[in-house]
Amino acid sequence: MVRELAIWLYLIIFKTFFQIFSLFPLKDKAAFVVSFGDNSLYVYRALRKQNVNIEVIFLAKQKTDFLKEVDEPVLSFETANVIDMIQSIYHLATSKYIFIDNYYGFLSAVSFKKEVQCIQLWHAVGALKQFGLKDLSIKKRSKRAQKRFLKVYEKFHKVVVGSNEMAKIFMESFNLTSDRILKTGVPRTDLFFDLKSKKKIRDHWFSRFPIMKNKKVILYAPTYRDNLIENFRIQLDFKKMYDALCDEYIIIIKLHPAVREQAKNLESTYNGFVYDLSEYDNINELLIITDILITDYSSVPFEFSLLQRPMLFFVYDFDQYSHTRGIIENYQKEVPGPIVYNTDEIIHHIKKGDYNIESIVEFSKKWNQYSDGKSSERLVRELFQSDYFMYKGVSYESKIHGIGKEIQG
């Protein structure tokens, strides 16, 4: 009750300021509202690379590493910084393009002008767990909250996807029609096709941790269990893993910020074997240096599959998680790697090396259907067309109708 009251009050204030600022004319401006930042960064790079003549502003819930590269104003969003928040609402009310990468409740309280486009750059390439309207946990929320969720989803003019499979999931999870899906590929996956950037990343991490040159890297990246924040405990037996694998492997841990205290003493206890990089924002960089991924219901495998490297699915709480949160149908058949329930099974598969790389390739083809290294470029061309720039000396308006053939090719 208290939570809903606080949300209601916040949205009333937000709506009031938004309505006032809506009296101002729209500008040729793109506002990026970021929780994660990686997709937004790649779109921003494409905007500047293609000389799109548009003002850009970033509104960030937290200052991520991605924003260090941005040569644009960055305001604090949905924080205690009142001045930044008021300025943020002004930019949202006067921008022609709103890019978001998560669920934002403020969308339920605003009405965009007809010229505005709100583009959802969702933070996951694929989905093994349910979200949006398919999330089983929303049944416990109030009717007011469920109505608010629908209002938020209605504001997504376009949702960017990397595959037909994810398009179907978005349509079900956000109650969208097919005309609101943009099949241009997921912007941040461009990294996995950029040989120079991948080499630079490897050189950086090998310089920081020379041991990575001589040992294989295991990355443990479990999903965020929002219903178990206070009771979350890492279920890996690091003593067993150290005894069995330390001669050939090291382990990187990447936990959600809300639970990263769990890894606090592991580095010192298993010095030279365990490395806690939970504070590092860019998990895709960590994937570049990873030889074996251990995860569960996270979306990380969808991008990692582009590298065609082995992965294990450590689902010790499968029954509980599938009941409280919900996972996709045929999870066991969908994931492209062995399903394990304890540390002994993990060690067994790592030492045996029985991975089916062909299944990983097929998994990637299915979920990364439109992500081919040019996703950011395609998205920018699709959205901005000839009003803002010339493409290779030719007005892009004459080229935009061929985008479907280009993607398929």
N, C-alpha and C positions, 0 to 999 in steps of 0.2 A: 504494500500500500504506500509506504513512504517512498519507495523507489519510483513508483508510477507518478506520485505527486511531484517529485523533483524533476522528472522528465517532462511532465506537463508544464511546469513553471518555466523550465528552460526553453521549451519550444514556443511558448507564448511570447517570451522576450525576443527570441530569435525571429519569429514571424513579424513582430512589430517593427523591428529594425529593418528587416528585409523589405517590408512594404514601403517604408519611408524611402529607402535607397532605390527602390524600383521606380520612383518618380524621375530618377536620373536616366539619361539616354544610355542605351547599350553601347559598348565600345568593342573595337576589334581586339578582343582580349580573351586569353585562355587561362582559366583558374584551375590549377591542379590541387586537389585535396588529397593528401597522401597519409596513409598509415604505414605503408611498406616502402614505397618509393621507387622500386626497381623498374616497374613498367612505365611509370611516369617519366623517369629519367630517359629511357630509350625513346619515348615519344618526343620528349623535349629535344633530344639530340637530333632526331629526324626533322623536327620543325626548323631548327637552326641550320642543319645541313642543306635543307631544301629551300632555304631563304624565304620561309613563310613570313610575311610582313604582319606580325601580330604581337601584341604585348603579352607577356607571360608573368603570372604571379603564382607562387607556391604557398599553400596553406598546410602546415604540418602539425600533426598531433604530437610528434616528437622529432627532434633533430637527428635524422638518420645519416649514416655515412654517405648515402647517395646524394644528399643535398650539398655536400662539399663541392661537387662539380658544377653546381648550378650557378650561373652568373645572372641571377634574377632576384628580386625581393622575395624573402621567405618570412612569413608571418606565423606566429603560434596560433593554432586552431583548436578549439574546444579545450582550452586550458584556463588557468586563473588570470591570464594576461588580458585584462578587460579591453585595453586600447587596441591590441592586436585583434581581438575577437570582433570588435565593432568594425575595424577596417576590413577584416576578412568577410564579414557579411556584406559590406559595401561592394567588394570585388565580386562576390558571388551574384549579387543583384545586377551587376553591370557588365558581366562577361557573356560573350556569345557562346563560349564553349566551357563546359564544366567537366573536368576529368576526375573521376573518383576511383579508388581501388579497394573499396570495402563497403560494408553497410554503414550508412550515416543517417541517424534518426532525424536530423534537421530537414531532410528532403520531404518528410511527411508534412512539414509546416509551411512550405513555400510553394509559390506558383510561378513558374518560369514564363517569360514572354515567349510568344510563338516562334521567334527567331532563334531561340536558345536551344542548344543540344547538350544533353547530359550523357556522357559516355562512361560506361562502367568498364574499367580495366581491372577486372577481378584478380585477386592475388594468387589464384591457383590455376594451373594449366588444366588439371583434370580433377576428378573427385572420387575418392573411395568412401568418404563419410558423407552423410546427408547434411544439407544446409538449407537455409531459406525455409520455404513452406514444407519441405520434406524432413526437416530436423524434428525428430520426435520430441525433443525437450520443449518446443514452443507450445505444446499442448498444455503445459503447466503454467504458461503465462496468461495474463488476464485477456478478456475480450478486447479491451481498449488497446492493449499491446499488439494483439494479432491484427487489429484493424490498422494500426500504425505501420506494421510491417508491410502490409499491402500498399499503403500510400507511398511508402518509400520505393518499392519496386516499380510502381506506376511511373515514377519520375525517370527511370532508366530509358532514355530515348534509344540508345544503342548499347549492346553488350558485346565486347570483343571476345572472340573464341579462336581456338586453334584447331578445332575438329568438329565434325558433325555430331560426334558422340557428346561432346561438352555442350553443344548447342541444345540438344534435347534435354540435357540436365538443367540448363539454365531456364529453358522454357517452362519446365515443370516446377523448378524451385522458386522462380520469380514470377510465375504466372504471366509469361510473355508470349507474344505471337512471333512467328518466324521472321517477319519483316523488321524486327528490332534486333536481329542478330547480325553482327559484322564478322564474316569469316575471312579475316585478313591475317590471322596468325597472332600469337601472343608476343608482344614486343620484346620482353626480356629474354626470350629464347634465342634472339639474334646472337647473343653471346656465344652459344655453343657451335656456331658456324664461323666464328671469327678467329682464325688461326693465330693471328698476331696477339690478340687480346688474351687468348688462352695461354700462349707461351709467356706473356708478361705476367700473368697471374701465377703460373707455376714457378717462374723465376723468383717472384716476390716471396712466395711461401717457402721455397727451398732455401732461400737466403735467410729467412727468419727462423726456419727450423731445418737445419742441414740434415737431420736424421731422416727426413722424408725422402731424401735422395736414395737411401739405402734400404728403406723398409717400406712395405705396403701400408697404405692408409685405410683404416676402417672408420667410417663416419656413422655415429649413432645419432639419429635425428628423429625422435618420437613426436607425434602430433601433440597439440595443446589440448589437454583434457580440462576444459573449463569447469567441469563439475567436480573436479578432484584437486583443485589448487592447494587447499590446505593439507590434504592427505596424500599428495603425490609422492611416490618414492621410486627411485630408479630400481628396476627389477633385474638389471644385469649383475651377475656375480663377477666383479672385476678381479678378485683374487684368482678365481678359476681361469679367467681369460688371460691374466698375466702369466700364470704358470704354463699355460698351453701355447700362447701365441707371442710372447714378448720377443723371442729371437727373430721373428720375421715381420711382425706387425706393430703398428702403433694405433691408438684409438683417439679420435677426435669426438668430443661431445658437444652437441648443439641443442640446448634446451631453450624453451620459451622463457623470456625474462621473468615471468611470474613465479617460476619454479627453479631458476638456475642456482639457487642456494644449495640445491641437492648435490651439486658437483663441487662444492666449495673445497673439500679436503682431498679429493681424488687425485689431483695433480701431485701433491706432496707425498701422498701415500704410495702412488705408483709412478714415481719420478722417471721420466724418459719413456713412459708407456702410454699414459693418459694425458690428453691435452684438452682443457676446457676452453672452447671458443664460443661459448653461448652469447657473449656480449658482442660478437661480430655480426653485423647486420646482414651482410651479403652471403646468403647460403649458397648461391650459385657459384661463387668463387670457390667455396669449400668443395662443391661437387666436382669442380675441375681437377682438384688434387686427390680426389677419393678413388680408391680401387674397389672397395666393397662398401655398399650402403646397407645399414640396418635401420629399418623404420617400421611403421605399422599401418596407420590409417591416414597418414600425411599425404599431401599432394607432391612431395618431393620426388617420388619415383617417376613422375611424368616427364620432368625435365632431365633427370638422371638417365633415363632410357635413351636419350639422344646420344649419350656417350657410349652406349652399348657395353656397359660394365655390370657385373653381377650385383644382386641385392637380395637381402633376406627380410622377411616380414615377421617381426617379433610381436605377436598378438597374445600376450599372456592373459589379457582381460577381454578376450573376444566376446564371450557371452554377455558380460556386463555392459561393455561398450555398445554392442549392437542393440541391446535392449534399451539403454538410456538415451543414446544419441542417434543411433541408426547408421548403417553402412549400406553400400550398394548391394544389389542382388548378385549372387554368384561371385562373392568376394574371392573365394578360394580358387575359382577358375580364372578370375580376371588378373590377379597379381602375377607378375612375371618372375617369380622366384619362390624358393622354398618357404613355407609357413612354419614358424618355430614357436615354441611355447616356453622354453627355458634356456639357460645358458649352455647346458650340455649339448643341446641340439644345435645351437649356434656354432659352437666350437667344432662339432662334428662336420657340419657343412663347409665351414671355412677350411678345415684341414683336408677334407676330401675334395673340395673344389668342384662339386657336381652341379654346375650351373648350366642352364639352357639359354645360351645367348640368342638363339633364334627366336625364342619366345619374347625376349626383351625387344628385339628388332620389330616384331609384329605388334607388340604393345605400343611402341613408339609411333609406328605408322598409323595406328588407330587414333591415338590421342594427340599427335603432333602433325596432323594431316595438312594443315595450312602453314605451319611454322617451318620456314625454310631458310631463315637468315635474312629475310627481307620484310619481315612482318611490320616493323616500325615504319619503314618507307611506304608500304602499301596503305597502312592505316592513315597516315598523314595525307597521302594523295587522295584517298577516298573521302576524307572529311572536308578538306580545304579546297580541293579542286582548283579552278582557274580564278577564283575570286582573290586569291592571295599570292599566287606565284605562277611562274612559267616552268614547265617541266621539259628540260632538254630543248629549249627554244620553241616549244609548241604548247599552246594553251592546253592544259590538262583536261579541259571539258570534253575535248574530242577523243581523249584516251580512256576516260573513266569507264565507259561502257564495256571495255575489253578486259576489265579486271578479273572477271570470273575465269576467262580463258587463261589469263596469266597465272592465276593461282593454280589451276589445274595442271598447267604446263610445268 
